[in-house]
Amino acid sequence: MNNNEVSKSSTNTTNHHFRFFFPRKNNESYPIDKNHRDAPLFLTHFSPLPTVRELKIVNDIFNQEVIDEFSKLSNDYKSEIFFVIKILRKVLDYYQRVKFFVIEKVVTSLDGESKLENILKELDYNKAIH
């Protein structure tokens, strides 16, 4: 996908941030309706749920070809970072303001019991590329 394809599938968002939702592990989905189990993560942070358009753009960018190319990289940390920067440039070149989000699983403890919970995390640019 080239930059023109990103811009064709998007509208100008000069007054709004584009929200970039990193793909989740194990192919888990993001909530697009309030019945999804992770919808409360967004609603408690006063963020609207991801739109189908936002998720489609990210899925178009992280397509199978890109995933295959990434898997061919050596385990060189710098190469991986440059690869991610190259991919993110498709969004950053078009949108003036971008916010990065990911849903991560974290271990929480309550009354001595540990459990795995999903959290919505906003990432700054540096954390988004690492």
C-alpha positions as CSV (number, residue, x, y, z in Angstrom):
1,M,0.0,0.0,0.0
2,N,1.4,3.4,-0.9
3,N,0.7,6.8,0.6
4,N,-1.8,7.6,-2.1
5,E,-3.9,4.5,-1.1
6,V,-3.8,5.7,2.5
7,S,-5.1,9.2,1.5
8,K,-7.8,7.8,-0.8
9,S,-9.2,5.7,2.0
10,S,-9.2,8.6,4.5
11,T,-10.7,12.0,4.9
12,N,-8.8,15.1,6.0
13,T,-8.6,15.2,9.8
14,T,-6.9,18.5,10.4
15,N,-9.1,19.2,13.5
16,H,-8.8,15.7,15.0
17,H,-6.1,13.3,15.9
18,F,-5.9,10.1,13.8
19,R,-5.9,7.2,16.2
20,F,-3.5,4.5,15.3
21,F,-4.4,1.1,16.9
22,F,-1.5,-1.3,16.8
23,P,-2.5,-4.9,15.8
24,R,-3.1,-7.0,18.9
25,K,-1.4,-10.3,19.7
26,N,-3.1,-13.5,18.8
27,N,-5.2,-11.7,16.2
28,E,-7.6,-10.3,18.8
29,S,-10.0,-7.7,17.6
30,Y,-10.6,-4.1,18.8
31,P,-14.1,-3.2,19.9
32,I,-16.3,-1.5,17.3
33,D,-19.5,-1.8,19.3
34,K,-20.3,-1.5,23.0
35,N,-21.0,-5.3,23.4
36,H,-17.3,-6.2,22.8
37,R,-15.6,-7.4,26.0
38,D,-12.9,-4.6,25.6
39,A,-15.4,-1.8,24.9
40,P,-15.3,-0.6,28.6
41,L,-11.5,0.1,28.2
42,F,-12.4,2.9,25.8
43,L,-15.6,4.1,27.5
44,T,-13.8,4.5,30.8
45,H,-11.1,6.6,29.2
46,F,-13.6,8.9,27.5
47,S,-12.4,7.8,24.1
48,P,-14.9,6.8,21.5
49,L,-14.5,3.2,20.2
50,P,-12.3,2.7,17.2
51,T,-14.0,3.3,14.0
52,V,-14.1,0.8,11.2
53,R,-12.2,3.3,9.0
54,E,-9.4,3.6,11.6
55,L,-9.1,-0.1,11.9
56,K,-9.2,-0.7,8.2
57,I,-6.3,1.7,7.5
58,V,-4.1,-0.1,10.1
59,N,-5.1,-3.5,8.7
60,D,-4.2,-2.3,5.2
61,I,-0.8,-1.1,6.4
62,F,0.0,-4.2,8.4
63,N,-1.0,-6.6,5.6
64,Q,0.4,-10.1,5.1
65,E,3.1,-8.9,2.8
66,V,4.4,-6.5,5.5
67,I,4.2,-9.1,8.2
68,D,6.1,-11.6,6.0
69,E,8.8,-8.9,5.3
70,F,9.1,-8.2,9.0
71,S,9.5,-11.8,9.8
72,K,12.5,-12.0,7.4
73,L,14.4,-9.4,9.4
74,S,17.3,-10.6,11.5
75,N,16.8,-10.2,15.2
76,D,18.6,-6.8,14.9
77,Y,16.8,-4.3,17.1
78,K,17.7,-1.3,14.9
79,S,16.5,-3.0,11.8
80,E,13.1,-3.7,13.4
81,I,12.8,-0.1,14.6
82,F,13.6,1.3,11.2
83,F,11.1,-1.1,9.6
84,V,8.3,0.1,12.0
85,I,9.2,3.8,11.3
86,K,9.0,3.1,7.6
87,I,5.5,1.6,8.0
88,L,4.3,4.3,10.3
89,R,5.5,7.0,7.9
90,K,2.5,6.0,5.7
91,V,0.2,7.4,8.3
92,L,2.5,10.2,9.6
93,D,3.0,11.6,6.2
94,Y,-0.7,12.1,5.7
95,Y,-2.1,13.1,9.1
96,Q,-0.9,16.1,11.0
97,R,-1.6,14.6,14.5
98,V,-1.5,10.9,15.4
99,K,-2.2,9.2,18.7
100,F,-1.0,5.7,19.1
101,F,-2.9,3.0,21.1
102,V,-2.5,-0.6,22.0
103,I,-4.5,-3.0,24.2
104,E,-2.0,-5.0,26.3
105,K,-2.5,-7.8,28.7
106,V,-1.0,-7.0,32.1
107,V,-0.9,-9.0,35.4
108,T,-2.8,-7.3,38.2
109,S,-3.0,-8.2,41.8
110,L,-5.9,-7.8,44.2
111,D,-6.0,-9.3,47.6
112,G,-3.1,-11.5,46.8
113,E,-4.7,-13.0,43.7
114,S,-3.1,-12.3,40.3
115,K,-5.0,-12.2,37.1
116,L,-4.4,-11.2,33.5
117,E,-6.3,-8.1,32.4
118,N,-6.5,-6.0,29.2
119,I,-5.6,-2.3,29.4
120,L,-5.8,0.4,26.8
121,K,-2.5,2.1,26.6
122,E,-1.7,5.4,24.8
123,L,1.9,5.4,23.5
124,D,4.1,8.4,22.7
125,Y,6.0,8.3,19.4
126,N,9.1,6.8,20.9
127,K,7.2,3.9,22.5
128,A,5.2,3.4,19.4
129,I,8.3,2.7,17.3
130,H,10.0,0.5,19.9
